[in-house]
């Protein structure tokens, strides 16, 4: 699926766009699955707008922006479990992380037409810091993405900086790291953008008439231990490739298994 040249590009730049990981039929299935999740969430008490709060847009502008974000979509529809362990995903991950690859979590991000919220430049590392920094995102595109509808921007090589100070532990200063500083990563439906969790990235507002739907997976080497007991999910630890060199008993928090109530 990828060459040694691609692996070297990832190591040097901290990101890699892989084309046509999923075919049109698989993308259509995931779009349907995502629409079902949005519908069920809308009928529950868990529906929410995940647009960020900031200090450089007016309250009036903020009210217009929407970002639908729900974690652990592979708990909601088997289409996303199949995507996580897809042979093409495994082929890439085994070269970028190693023979043993573990799923940390998944989530979906939907930017609706014309008012899909931006996401300021940041590293993912502050959300779930790990010792060896093998953590990697795989951003699966369910729609064509370009600068008009808010494609991802990355700062090549920024993963080499290590953990950087974030404002409120979430975002980098928008004055020092505007989204325009990043390299845009336009992609087509079915493409996956892989990037290290230390790679600085963000995305602009969707100002187009097109939806931008992404499903984001976070993967790691199972021997890369978390620095803090944060962002722990029921079912976390699914092996995508290989095996877990250390036997661990994963125990679900049964209190979190209550169904969403309308």
N, C-alpha and C positions, 0 to 999 in steps of 0.2 A: 504493500500500500504506500509506503514511503521509502526513500532511498537513504543511504548513509549521508549524502549531501544535505538532505532534509533534516536529519538528526543533528548535524553540525550547525545548521542554520538555527534550529531551536536552541541549542546550547549557547550560541553566541547572542541571539536576539531575544530569547525568552518567550517566543511565540512561533506558531506554525499554522498556516491555513491549509487544510487538506480538502481537496475538491472531491465531490461526489461520493462521500462516505455512505450516504443513503440514497436510494433511488426514488423516483417520483411516487411509486405506489406506497413505499414506506413512509415518505413524507406526508402523503395524503392521510394515511392511517393515524399518524401522530397529530395532525391538525384536528381530525375528528375527535381524538381522545382529549386533546387540550380544550376544545370547545365544550366537551362534556364536563370537564373539571370546572371550568369557569361557570357553567350553568349550575352545577351542584353547589359550588361555593356561594353563588349569588343567592341560593335558596337557604343558606345556612347562616349562622352567626359569625362565620369566619371570613366572610368577604371583606376585602379592605383595599385601600389605595396605598401602594408602596412608594409613592413619589417622595423624594427626600425633602427635608426642610433645609433651607439655606439662607444665606444673608446677602444674596445679590439679585434675587428676583422679588418683585413686589408681592404682597399677599394676594392681590387681584390676579396676577399672572399665575401664581402657584395654584389657585383654585381651579384653573383651567387644565392643569397638567395631571395626567393619569399614568400610573405604572402598575400593572397587575403582576404581583409576584407571589407565588405560593411554593413552599418548600416540599421536597420529598414527593415529587409527582409519580415516582415509580411505586409508591404506596397506593396511588389513586387509579392507575390504569397500567395493565400489563404491557401495553405498547412501549412504555418508557423503560420497563425492565428489559424487554427484548433489545431496545436500542443500546442500553448500557453494555450488554454482553455481545453485541453484534460482532461478527468476525472481523469486519473492517475496523471497528473501534479497538478490538483486542490487538489487531496487527499493528496499529499505531502506538498504542499505550505500551506494549511490550518492548518497543524500541526506545520510547522516550523516557519511561520510568524504569523498566526492567522486567524480568520474567514473572515477578509477583506484583500484582496490582489489585488494590482494594478500593471499593467505592466508599466515599465519605458521606456525600449527600447529593441530592439533585434539587433543582427548582426550575420554575418556568418564569419567564419575563416577557410580558406582552405590552408593547407600545401601540396604543390605538392610533388611528389616523388623525393627523392635524394637531393633536394635543398630547402625544406620548411623551412623558417626562424624560429629561436628560438624567444621566447619572455621572456625578463629578469624578474626576481622576482619583484613583485610589489603588491600593494593593489589597488583595483579599486576605493577606496574612494576619492582620489584626483581629479578624473575626474568628479564626481558628488556627493559632500559631502552632507550628510543629518544629521539632528539633532539627531535622535534616533538610527541610524545605523541598521535599519531593512533591508536595501537593501541586496538582495541576488541574486547571479547568478545561473542560471540553464544551465549547459553546456550539450547540447544534442549531443550525438555522432552518426554520420551517417556512421562511419567506426570503425572497431576495432582499438583501440589505445593502444600502448605499448611504452616502452622506445625507441625502434628502430625508430618509426615513430613520436616521439615527443609528447607523452602523457603529460597531466598536472601533475605538481608537486605542492604540498601544504606543508606549515609548520603548522602542527597541533597546535592549541591553540594560534596561532599568532594573532587572532582576538581580544584577550584579551589585547593586547598591545595598542589598540586604534590607531588613526591615527599616522603614522610614517613619518619621514622626507624622502622625495624622491628627487633624483637628477633631477633637472629641472622639478619637480612636476610630474614626470612620472614613474621613476623606482628607486628601491633601489640600493644602491651601489653593483655592481656585485662582488666586492672583499669581502664585508662583508656578502652578501647574494647570493652565487652562486646557480645556479639551482640545483646542486648536493646536496645542503643542504635540499631540499624539499623531501617529501615522494611521490614517484611516484604513480599515480592513474590510472593504466591500466583499460580499459573499453571495452565493446563490443558494436557494433552497436545497438542502441535502449536504451542504458543506459544513465542516466543523472547524472552528478556530480553537486550537489548543494553546494555552499559555500558562506559565508558572504563576503561582499565587503571589510571587514577589514582583511580577511584571506590572508596572503602572498602566492602568487602563481606565476607560470611561466611555461614555457615549452621549451624543447630543440629542436634542429634542426631535421627535418625529413630526416634521412639518409637511409631510406628504399626504396623499389621499390613500396611502397603503398601510396596512398593519405590519408591524415587525414583531414576529413571534420567535422566541429562542427558548430552548431548553438547555440548562447549564448543569453539567455534572462536575463534581470535584472528585479526583482520584489521588491515591497516594501509594507509596510503598508501605506494606503492612508493618515494616520494622521502623518506620518513621513515626515516633511517638509524639503525641500532643504535649505541648508545654503547659497547657491549662485544660481543666475539665470543662470546656465550653463547647457549645454547638454540638452537643451529643444528641443523636437521633436514635429512635427505636429502629432496630434493624441495621444500624450502621455496621459496616465491616464486610459487606458482601464481596466475595472474591470474584474479580473479573478475569484475572489471568493467574495461573500458577497456584500456589498454596501459601498459607500463612506459616512462616517458619517457627512461630511461637504459638503454642496452644493457648487460646483465650476463651473463656466462657462469656459470651455476650448475653446479658440478661435485659429483657425489655422492661420499661417502666409501665406497668399495667395501668397506672392511673392516667396515662396519656392516650389510652385506647378508647376513650369515650367517643361515640359518634357525634358528628356535628349536628346540633339541634337548630331547627329553624326558629 
